[in-house]
C-alpha cells in the first residue's frame, strides 16, 4: 500500500515500528488511534448488521473481504483523489 496518501496511517505504523520500546507507541494508543477506531467501528457495524439479518458474522472478521469504500471510511476521507490500484 502506498502510504503517501495517508500520512496519518504512515505515522502510526512508524510509531509502532520504533526499535526503542520506550519510544514505541503502546497498544492503548494504537487502539485509540483514529484510523484503528474507524476500522473497529466499521467491523462492529458489519457484525451487528449480519446478526440482524441472520447472515454470516464472518463478514466482520479482519479475514473477510471489505467493501470498495472501506479504505475511504477508515482514513476518513474521499478516495477519489487516492490511487487504489494494486
Buried (B, 14 or more C-beta within 10 A) or exposed (E): EEEEBBEEBBBBBEBBEEEEEEEEBEEEEBEEBEBBEBBEEBBEEBBEEBEEEEEEEEBBEEEEEBEEEBBBBBBEBEBEEBEEEE
